[in-house]
Amino acid sequence: MINLLGLVSTFKTLFVNRIDCYCIQRSKEGYVRISEPLDNVVLENHLAGKVTVGSYQLNQQSMVKNLIFDMDPETCDPRESTQRILAACFNNQPKHGLDHRPRVWPKAVLLEASRFPDSSYHVWLLFARPIPAGVARWLGYRLLDLAGLDRKAVEIFPKQDGLTAERPFGNFVKLPLGLHQVAKKWSCLLDFNTFKPLPATCIFDVQGLQFTDEDLEKIQGQLTKTQVKIETNLPRKFESLTNAEEEATVKFLCKYWREGYRNRLEMSFLGLCLKKEVSYESARRIVSEVVSRTGDNEGQSRLELINYHYRNRLNVSLKATSGIREILLELKEIDHGR
């Protein structure tokens, strides 16, 4: 049974950026702006198909939570274009060993059929924290170039770098998982390979793409250039922990490896490892042992996350010690409340 409260909360976190207003789709054609808060009740009605909501993508600081590619049959071959964008995101090229790494962490990407089963697709890139709209647009056009797609054939959202006095709202996007009020067809999230529907609860697995402040500054300083290299190398000399240190770390993590906190705890642990220059081998041994001792059934995903962070500079802005401290305080409050 779906936890509706949890679904709405996660949905809002991932897809809603501006909450002081929104749009709803009319039953015949077009949208109308509603100058009221976009609250959980409205989102519940959207997920139930009672209304269809368009959310303004830019907040009042011109920051966005997501980047969207829109493929329609009027301008391109939707499925082929979608596959090429996904390939560009995941760097699906004939490479070997450690050289094969995704440009975008797969758990930060969602594939949507906006009117299933019609061939009208959206690829969503989700960010762990809002980033400047101009940076998101640069990333979108960079991925289109890597995919070998015409910029005029695939629509990118956001459509502007920032809000202005003349355009204080910017573009809105139809939120996923709702009912198209004109076509009477549902939005569905799809499997990347089969293009078959996934359950709505798949959004619980999303881990937004993260950028360091240095990455953002670098991109903003290079927006007018045709190519920018946003990946850098990690320090060369990472050192392994001793056996005793690894065992002590495993025991500590096992103590707090609770359902609902595991992803955050692993991310913070990896952030600490990277900042302290702990070797990949040590980090992998520790997480593997924690997964084994706690019976975590998502062990493979945990190990893939280690691979990604140690090989790709895009996702290295992690909380480390502060993140672990936040989790311990939350769990302490829960335990004291029992």
N, C-alpha and C positions, 0 to 999 in steps of 0.2 A: 504494500500500500504506500503510495507516494506521500511524503511529508510535505503538505502544501505550504506550510509556513516556511520551511527550509528552502523549498523550491523558489518561492517568491523572493525570499531574501537573497539567495544566490543569483537569481535572474536580475534583480535590481542592481546588485553589486557589479555584475558583468556588463550589463547593457544600458543602464540608465546613468546619465552624467549630469543633466540639468533637470532639476525637480520642481521649479517654480511654474512651469507650464508644459504643455504637450499638445499633440494633435490626435484627433480621432478620424478614422476613415468613414466617409459617408456611404450609405447603402447603394447609391447610384454611381457617384463619381466624385473623386477628389477628397481632400481632407479639410478639416476646420480646426483652427487653433483654440485651445481651451486655456484660459488664463487662471488656472487653479493648480494646486500642487499635484504632482504625479505621485500618488501614495500607493500603499500596498493594495488597497481595495480596487483601485483602477487596474493595477497589474493582475490581480486575481481575475477580474472580469475579462482582461485581455487573454489570459491563458485559458479561460473557459469559453472563449469565442463570443462573448456577449458584446464586446467592443473590440476594435482593432486600433492599437496605439502606435503613433509615430512619436519618437523621442528625439528632441533636439540634441544633436551630437556634440556641439561645442558648449562648454560651460561659459560662464561670464568672464573667465580668464583666458578664453580661447584655447582650452585644453580639451583633449579627447581621450576616451577610454578604449577606443577601438578604431580599426581601419577595415573598410569593407570594399570588396571587389564585386561588382554587379555585372553578371553575364546574362544578356537577353538574346533570344534568337533573331531579333530584328537587326542586330549589329555584328554577331559573331556566332560561331558554333559553340553553344554554351558548355556542353560537356567537354569537348576538346580543350577549350580555353581554361575551364576550371582545372582540368588535369594538368595543364601546363603551369598554371599558377601554383598548384600544390607541389608540383615537382620542383619549381623554383624555390619555394619555401623550405622544402625538405632536402634540397640539394640531391635529388635522385639521379645521380650520374654514376657511370661505371668506375667507381674508385674503390680503393682497398684499404683495409686496416684503419688506423687512426686518422687518415686523410678524409675519410667519409664522415662528414658531420652536417647536421641540418643547419641551415641559415636561421631558421625559426624553430623553436622548440615545439614539437607537434601538439603538445597539450595546450598551447596557446592559440590553436587554430580550430575553427568550427566550419563545417560545410552545411549550408542550408539550401533546401529547395523551398522557395518562397511560396509556391502554389503547387504543392505535390499532387499528382505526379508530373506536372508540366516541367519542361526543361528550362527553367529559369532559376539560376543558381546564384547564391551569395557565398563568398569566402570571407569569414570574419577572422581578423587577427585581434586578440584581446591583450590589453596591457595591464600589468600588475598595478600601475599607478598612472594617472592621467599624464599625457605628454603633450607638448605643443602641437597644434593641428598642422603646422607647417612641416614638422618633423615626420608626422604620420603620412602626410602626402608625399614627401620625398621618398619615404620607405616604400609606399605603394607604387610609385612610378619606377623606382629601382627594381622592384620585383617584376613589374610588367616587362621591363627591358630584359631582365634575365630570362623571363619566360618567352621572349621573342614575340610579344603581342603588341598590336597597335594601340597606342594610348587613346585613340578615338573610338576603338571598338569595345573597350571595357571601361565601364564607369567606376570611378573611385570616390568613396566618401571617407573623409570630409571633402567638400567641394571648395572650401576656402581656407586660407591660412589663419584667418582671425575675424572676429566680429568688428563691425564698424558702426558708427552712428546711423548710417543709412540702412545697415543690415544687422540689427541688434540680436537676431535669433539665428541666422545662418540656416543650414540645411537640417532637415529632420530625416530620420530613417525609420522605416516600419520595423517594429520589434519582431523578433522571431517567435515561433511557436504559437502564433495566433491564426485566426480564421480570416482569409481575404473576403471582405464583405461583399465585393462585387462578383468575384469568381466562385465564391463559396467553396474554396479549397484551403486546406490547412498548410501552414508552414511546418516543415519537418527538418530535423537535423539528420545528416546522412553519414554513413560510413565512407571514408575517403576512397576505398578501393571498390566497393560494390555499388555505391550510390543507393543503398537501401536504408530505410529509416532506422534511426536509433531512438531509444526512449528519451524522454525529456530529461530524465535524471542524469544523462551523460554530462550535463553542465556542471555537476558536482565535481567532475574530474579536471576541470579547466584550471590551468596554472598560467596566469598571465605573463606575457613577455616583459622582462625587466631591462631597464637601461641604467647605467651609471650616469651621474651628472656629467662626467667627462664625455661619455658617448653622446649625450644630448647636445652639449656645447660644441662638440666636433661637427656633428651633423648640421646644426644651425649655422655654424661658420662656413659651411661648404655647400649650402643649398643651391647656389648658382652654378656649381661645377657638375660635370657630367658623371663623374665617378668619385666615390668616397669609400675608402676602405674602413669599415667600422669594426673589424675584428683585429685584435692585437694578441700577442703571445703572452702567456702566463710566465712568471719567473721560471727559470730553468731548473733551479735546484730546490725541489721540494723534498723534504725528509720524512721518513717513516717514523711512527711512534714506536716505542719499545713494546714488547709483549704485555708488560704490566700496565702500561698506559692505555693500550688498546682495550684490555680487559676491564679496566676501571671505567673507560668511556662507554663500553657496551653495557655494563651494569647500570650506569647512570641513565642512559637512553632508554633501556628496558623499563625502568621505573616509571617513566613518563610517556611511553609509547602507547598512548591510548587512542582509541578510535575517535576520529574527529579532530585530532591534534597531530597526527603522524606526519602529514605533509608539511605543515608549518615547522614542526620540530626538525625534520630532515633538512629542510631548506636552510634553517638557521644554523644547524650543525655544519652543513656544507659551506655556508658563508664563513663560519669560524675556521674551518679547515683551510679554505683558500687564503684567508687573511693571515693565518699562522703558518702558511706554506707547508701544510701537512700533505704527504704524498697521496697520489691517487690510490695506490695499493692499500694504504692504511685505511683510508676512508671507505673503500669498497669492502675490505674485510670487516670493518666495524658494522656497517649497515647490513651486510649479509648475515652476520651473526645475530644482530638484533632482530632481523626478520625471522630467522630460524627459531630463536628462543621465544618470541612473542606469537608465533603462528600467524604472522601477517600474510594474508593471501594476495597482497599486491607487491610481492617481493621483486618481480621482474621490473615493474615500473620504478621502484625505488632505485634499482641498480642503473636503469637507463638514465635516471635523473643525475646520478653521479657522473656517468659518461658525458652527459651534455654539459654540465657545469665545468668539468675539468678540460673540456675540449673547445668550448665556445665562449668567447668573451662577452657576447651579447647579454647573457643572463647571469652576470656575476655580482649584481648589486643586491646583496642579501644582508639581512639584519644581524646575523651572527649572535654575539652575546646578548644584545638587547632583545632579540627575538626569543631566545631561550628564556630570558628572565620574564618576559611577558607571559609566556605559556605557563611557567611555574606559578606565577601570581594568579592566573586564571584558575588553574587546577587547585591551588590552595583555597581559593574562595569557594569553589564547588565542593571540595571535601569538607570544609568547615560548615557549609550550609546543609549537609546531610543530617 
